[in-house]
Amino acid sequence: MRTDEFDYDLPPELIAQTPLPRGESRLLVLHRFTGEIEHRLFGDLPDYLAPRDVLVLNDTRVSARRLRAIRGNGAEAEVLLVRPFGERAWQAIVRPGRAFRPGAAVTLAGPEGGPVRADVTAVTEDGGRILEFPTAELRDRAATWGQAPLPPYIHVPLPPEQEERYQTVYARQAGSAAAPTAGLHFTPELLEKLEAAGTIIARVTLHVAVATFRPVRAETVEAHEMHAETIEVPQEAADVVNGCRGRIVAVGTTSVRTLETAAAAAASSGPTAGRVAPTTGETRLFIVPGYKFRAVDAIITNFHLPRSSLLMLVSAFAGVESTRTAYRSAIENRYRFFSFGDAMLIV
């Protein structure tokens, strides 16, 4: 398929720059087998979930921080600390990358105690860097410096006191460069209401990589090389999914890819392995139209960027034409798009 089949025109004013209070977003409901579209509020979600349905949450927590830095020659640079590495280091994305070769040093301005030097010790497989700090304490303190790394299409930074709004209320496992944004709509009260009504909650982990915001630049979908992301489906979550007597409802494309990776592992283990297998490792799963879903029955998601792998995943699940129709309806009805935008339920 051609990548431009997943392009669309979005008025810039529909790109949400700030979040609404949790739970107050709109909800477009797409019935994928009939094409019917409903316009609701996110708080209406319980109307669409039945007892014994399993709601699968990605419990990753954004640990990345964006910091200004000074290179050895005095020039300014930017460092995105992605996740802790080893005893004293961070995996990081650096700009300009060509200036950060192994053996180079960079100075980071901490909020207290003066500047801190970090040494470039290695280049990662995806073009990032390993930055080693003088001590483990300084490495850990760096997690509190700088700013939350909002996506590049958001131009209004969150004040420090509001940065928790870029975390889900169930975030636990540090390691993401970005939030699994479909989960930002949930409140503790809504989750409690769903559980009280009989919905079962399972938690998996996918640590979102920076590359999630990059469009697919290849002319054809088949030529795109998917980035790797770390996942975990613990035994407890696998047991809940495999024992499900309702539908598996994945919150976000990250939960979808995690579950489908675990489903592939189960399929390779034989017919008695269940719907998914406990899984720890990396996934490069690239879901495009034509993919056969093994684990997921419904998806809660946001509205995604043109030409993105996330939009391709949604199109694979809902159908290309149904997805195009739903996006046109969302634009006509002035939905808010992308990370801080409104939500979509595909059933």
N, C-alpha and C positions, 0 to 999 in steps of 0.2 A: 504493500500500500504506500501511496505517496504521503509524505509528512504534511503537505499543505492541505490534505483532506481534513486535518484536525485544526485548521486555522479558523478564526472568526474575528469580527470587529467588535471591540468593546469600547464604549465611551469612557474616556479616562476618569470622569467624575464618579463612575460606578466602582472604582477600585477603592475599597474601604481603607482609610488611613488611620482610623482609631477604632477600638473595639466598643461595641455596645455592652451594657451590663450583661453578665452571663444569663443565658436562658431567654433573652429578649429578642433574639434574632428571628428572622422569618424562616419558614421551612417550605421548600418546594417538594411536593411528593410526586414521584414519577412511578406509575404502575407499568413496569417494563413489558408485561405480556399484552396489555391492552393499549398502551400509549396514553392513557388518561393522566392528566396533570391536575393536581390540587395545590392551592395556595393557602398555607396554614402558618402557624407560629411554632417555634421550636418547643414551646411548652406543651404543644398538642401531641408530642411524640408518643406518650403512653396510649393514645387511641390506636396506634398502629402496631403495638407489640402485644403479644398474647402470652398468657402463662406458659411456662416451659420454654419460651424462646431464650436463647443465650446471647447476651450482649457482650461482645469482645472488645475490650479496651486496650490501647497501647499505653503502658504506664511509664514510658520513657520521660526523662526530665531534661530540659534544656540546660546544659552545663557550659555551653560555649560563651565566650566573652569577646567583644570587639575592643581593641586597644590601639591607641596611637603609639608609635615607636620611632626611635631614631637609629638609623644605620650607622655603621662604623665611620662613614665619610661625612656624617652630620646631616644627611638628607632624611626627610620624613618618610615614614612607611606606615602600613597598617598590618596589624596582626589579629587574626581571629583564632583564639584558643578554642579548640574543638572539644577535646576530651583529655583527661589525665592519661599519662603513659609512663609505665615503669614507676620508679620511686621518686624521681625528681623532674620529670619532663611532661610536656604537653604535646599532643598532636595538634598541629596548627596549619592554617591557611595564611599565606603571607603575600603582600603586594608591595613592591613589584617582586615577583617570584624569582626572577633571574639574579637578583641581588643577594639572595639568601642561599648561598651554596654551603655545603658542609665545611665547617671551620670558621664561618663568619659569625659575627656576634651582633646582637641587637639590644638596645636599651629600652626598657619599658618603664613608664612613669607610674609608679604605684601611688595610691592616694595618701600614703603615710610612709615615712622612713626613707624618702628619696628614691632615685632611679635604681632599677634592678637590671643587671645584665643577664641575658640568656644566650646560650650558644647553640648554633645550628649543628646538630650531630648527624642528621640523616635526611634523605628525601623519601617520602612515602610513595607507595604504588600509584596513588591518585594525584601525585604532584604536590602534596603538602610537605610540611617539614616537621621534624622532631626538634623541639626547643627544650634544652636542658637548663634548669635553674640551679643556683648554688646550693640550695637546701630543699628538703621536702616541705618544710614549713612555708618557704616563699612560694613554691609551686602551688600549694593548697590555697594560700592567701590570694594568689592571682585570680582565683575563681570569683572573687568579690570586686575586682577592678573593672574599669571600662563600662561598656554598655551592653545590654541585651542585643544580640545580632538579628535584628528584624530583617525581613526579606528586602531586596533592593527596590521593590516597587512601593514600599512604605517610606514616605519621606517625613513623617512626623514621629520623632523618637518618643518612646515612653518615658515619663519621668521616673526616676529611681524608685519612688514609692509605689509605682504602678507596674513594675516589671513582672510581678507575680501574675499579672493578667495574661502574660504570654506563656503561662504554664497551665496545664490541665489541673483540675482540683484533685486528680488521682495520680499525679506525677510522682514517681518513686525512684526510678533507676536513672542516675545521672549518665549522660553520654551523648545527648543530641545537640546538633548544630541548629535545629529549628524545632518548633513545636508541631506535634501531630494535630493540625488545626481543627479538624472535625470535633475533637474532644473539648475544645475551648468553650463550647456552648453549654456543657453540662454543669449543673450545680449539685452540691451534695444533696439538697432536698429532692431534686428530680431523680437522682440515682436511688435514693431511699424510697421514693414513690414507686419506681419501677420494680424494685425488689419486693416491696410489700404486695404488689399486684401479681407476683409470681415470676417475673423475669429473673433469670440467673445471670450473674456477672462473672466473666472470666477475664484474666489479665495476661497479656503477652507483652513482649518488648521488641521494638525495632528502633534503633538509634538513627535518627534522620541525619543524612549527610548533606553537606552544602550543595552537592550536585542536584539535589531535588528541585532547585529553582532554575536549573539550566534548561532551556528549550532543546528539543531534539533537532540538531542542526543537519543531520543527514537528509538527503533528498528522499530516501525511502525509509520506512519504519524498520525494515529488515536490516538495514545497514547500521542502525544505532547500537552502540555498546553500552549496556546498563552498568551503572556504578554499583559497587558493593556496599552493603549496609549490614550491621551486626544485628542478629535477631536471637530471641529465646522464646520457646514455648515450653514452659515448665510442665512437669508431670501432672500437677494439679489442674492446669488449664486444659491439657490434652484429655484428661479424664472427663472434665465437664463437657467439652465439645463432643467427645465420642459418646457420651451418655445423653446427649441432647435429644429430646422428644418433640421439640418444636423446630424453629428456624435458627440458623446461625446468622446473627446480625453484626457485621463488622463495623466498628466505628473508625472510619478513615481508611484511605488507601494503604496506609502503613500496616494496619491490622489485616487487611485483605492479603497483602503480599506475604506477611508472616504466616498466616493460616494456610495459604496456598502452597507455600514452600514446605510447610510441615505436612500437608496433604500429599505432596509428591514424595516426601520421605516415607510416609506410610504406605503409599502405593508400591514403592520399590521393596518394601519389607514383606509384602504378601497380603492376601485377603483377610487375614485375621488381625491385622495391625490397627484397624479402626480408621476413622475418617482422617485423623491427623496423628502424627507421631511426636513425642517430646523431641525438641530440636534446639540445638545451640550451635551457633556458627555465623556464617555470612550468607546473604542471599543476593543474587543478581537477577532475580526473576523479573522478566519484562513481559507484562500482560498486555496483549493487543487483541483487536478483533479476530475471532477465530479460536481464541483460547477456550478450553473446556474447564469450567470451574468445578472443583471437587469439594470444597469445604464451605463456601459462603453462599447464603441464600438471600441476603439483603445487605445494603450498604448505606451508612450515613456518611456524607462527605460534604465538602465545601465546593465552590465553583472554581475551576482550575484554569491556569494560564493556557493560551493557545499553543499548540504544537508541543505540549508537555506530555511526558510519559504518564502523568496522572490522569489527564484527559483521555488518553488512549485506553487506560485501564477502565475508566468509567464507561467509555464507548463499547469496550469488550463485554461489559456486564449488562448494560442497558440496551445495547444496539446502537449503531452509528447514527441512524436517522432519528431514533427516539431521543438520543442525547442532543443532537443538533436542535431538534424541536424544543426540548426542555430549556436549552441555553437561550434560544431566541425568546421564549416566553419569559425567562428570568430577566433578560435585558429589557423587554417591552414593559415589564412590571417593576422595573427599577430596583431589582435586587442588588445587594452589595456583594462584590466579588472578592475572591482570594482569601488570604489568611485571616483577616479580621471581618470577613464578610458573612453572608447568610449561609444557610445549610440546605442540603438536598438529601431526601430519603428515597432510595430506589428499592422498591419491593416487587 
